[in-house]
Amino acid sequence: MSLYADTATAYARYRREEPRIAAPIHAALGDARTIVNVGAGQGAYEPRDREVTAVEPEPAMTAAAGREAVAGVAEALPFEDDSFDAAMAVLTIHHWPDWRRGVAEMHRVARDRVVILTFDPRHTHTLWLVSEYLPELAELDEGRFPLPEELGEVRVIEVPWDCVDGFQGAYWRRPELYLDPDRRRAISSLAMLPDAVTERGMAALRADLESGAWAERHADLLERETFDLGYRLCLAYAS
């Protein structure tokens, strides 16, 4: 069983659309009426008022969300050239074996624009979870993500403190939520770590929460409403 088949139910439970992140994604899509969502997963950020075609290689992901998608991979999209007004990809490019080929395919099938929400690996250590408890995550992130400027015009996406989409940086002001193993299963990087590594990091975090050391060390975060952790929205126009 693949990692994403095994974690599909957790994704369905915790990887929901965050409206404050959805808004800039939908705005970046402009007036596109037909959109292909590549590596769509469970479709959390698909605009509901437009015609969206989802492409997803893992059937368990779409089944867990009770939706349909075209079976396919980013590197070989099963569509003719210029089939859609726009192509989008949300927090998925790091899962692709060949992101350059996948992005080229997005440009091939999109008439107007390509919109990608991704993460800047140079910010990996901005999240205290990585720098203080699970430094092994840095090796995963730095090896999987392209630099955002390679993808197009870059816009900063700050993460709200009460973000409802449970991606890796979502709980930056709610550290206790990282202790929930089911929430961790909805974060691919955490799901990929050896159990012993994760357990060591979570034991240290739990101890710091119980002693108050985490709150003392991160008092500044408790005053923030949003935080720039390195999530980036990239927009490129079709050539």
N, C-alpha and C positions, 0 to 999 in steps of 0.2 A: 504494500500500500504506500502511495506517495505521501509526502509530508502534508500536502494540501488536501488530499482526500481524508487524511486522519484528523485534520483540524477544521474541516468544513463546518461542523456544527458549532464550534466555538466562534468561528468567523461570523456565522449567521446571528449569533447572540450578541456579539460585542462590536462588530465592525459595521456600524451604522453611519448614515450620512450626518455629518456635522454641518448645520446650515451656514455657519459663518465661514466655512471652507468651501462649501458648495457654491456660494454666491460668486466669488471671484472665478471659479472654474466655469460656471455658466456664462458669466460676462465675457470671459476670454473666448468662448465659442461664438461670440458675435451673433449674427442673425442666421447662422447655419440651421437648416431645418432637418437635414438628414445627417446622422452622425454614426460612426462606428466606434464602439468602445472596445479597445483591445486589451486583452487580459482582464476581462470585465469582472471576474469573480462573481459577487452577488449583486452587482449593479448599484451600489449605494449612491453614487454621485451622478447617475444618468439623469439628464433633464426629463421631467415627466411630460412636458408640453411639446416635445419634439419626437421625431421618428428616429429611434435609436436601435441599431443592430449590435448585439453583444457578441463578442468572440471570446471563448474561454476553453482552454484545453482540458480542464479538470471537471468532469461531469458531477462529481460530488459537491463541488462548490455551487453550481446552479441548482442542483437537486435540493440542497439544504435550504436554499432561499425560495424554492418552489417556482422557479422561473425557467425560461428557455434561453438557449444561446446557441450560436453556430460553433460547432466543434472545430477548433483550429488554433494555430500558434501565431505569434506576432511575426515571426520570420517568414511565413508563407501564408499571407492572408488570402482566403479563397474568393477574391473579388476582382472585377475588371478595374483597369485604371480609371481614376476619377469617378468612382462609384458613389461617393458621399461628399457632402459639403465640407465636413470636418472629421477629423479623427481625434479621439481622446484616449488617454491612458492614465489611470489614477493609482499611484503607489504600487506599481506592478513591474516597472521596467527592470528592477533589480532581480526579478525572477527569470528574466529571459536569458537563454544561453548566449545569444548574440544580439545585444541591444542595438548595435549599429544597423544590422540588417532589419531588425524589427522596426526601427524608426524610419528607415528607408521605405519599408512597406507601407507605413502609415502615410508618408508623403505621396507614395504612388497612388493610393486609393482615395486621397482627399483632394478635392478641387481647390479648396480655399485655405484651410489652416489645420495645424496640428497642435493640440494642447496636452501637455504632460505635467502631472503633479508628481514630483520626485523629492529626493533628499540630497543635500549637499554633504558628501562624506567628510569634508573638511570640518564639519560641525559635530562630528560623532561624539567628541568628548564634552560638548556643551551640556549634554544631559548627564546629570549626576549619577544616574543608574549605571552608566558606562564608566565614567571616570573613577567612581568610588567603590562600586560593587561588582560589576561584570565587565572588566576591561577586554575580555575575550570578544565582546560584541563589536569592538572597534575593528578587529581583523575581518569579521564578516562584512560589516558595512563598507569599509574602505575597498574591499575587493569586489563588491557587487554593484555599486552605484557609479554612473558616469558623472562628470562635473556638469552642473546645470547649464553653464554657458555653451556647452557642446550641443545643447538641444534647442536653443533659441533665446529669445528675449526673456529675461529672468525677473520674476516678481516674488518678493518675500511673502510667505504665508505664516503669520504668527499663530501659535496654538493657544486657544482659550483655556483657562484653568479648569473649566468644567466640560471640556470636549467630550462629546458623546461617541465619537469614533475612537475605538480603543487601539490605535496604532502605537508604535513603540514609545513615542514621546508624549502620548496623551495624558499620562498621569503625573506629569512633572510637579504638580502641586498637591497630588493625592498619593503619596508614596505607599500607603497601605494597600492600595489596589494592586500593586505589583506582586504582593504576597499571594494573591488568588491564582492558583494553578490553572484554572479554566480561562481566566483573562490572559495569562501568559501564552496559552495555546493559540490565541488569536493574534499573536505577534510572531511573525515568521522567524525573526532572528532569535528570539528567546526559545522558540520551539526547536530550533536547530542546535542549540547548545547541549552538550552532554549533561545528563541529570546531575552528576556530581558537581559540576561547575555552577549550575543554577542553584542547587541546594546550598552551596557554600555562600554564594552571594546573597541569597534570600535570608539565610541565618544571620548574616552580618547586618542586613537591613532591618530585620525584625528586632535585633538587639538594640540598634540605634534608635528605633522608634520607641521602644519600651523605656529606654534610658533618657530620652529627650535629646540625644545628641544630634539626631538628624534635624529636628526643628531648630535647635540652636545654630547649627551650621548653615542652615538655609532659611533663616528668618527673612531675608530679603525676598525670597520667592513667595512667601506667604502674603506679601503685600501686592503682588503683581496680578493683573487680570489676564494678560497674554504674555507669551514668551517666544522669542525667535530661537528655535532649536535647529534650524537649517532646512526646513521644508520649503520647497521652491516650486512655483508654477511657471512653466516654460511655454512660450508661445512662438510658433514659427509659421510663416506663411508658405503655402505651396508654391513651388517654382513653376 
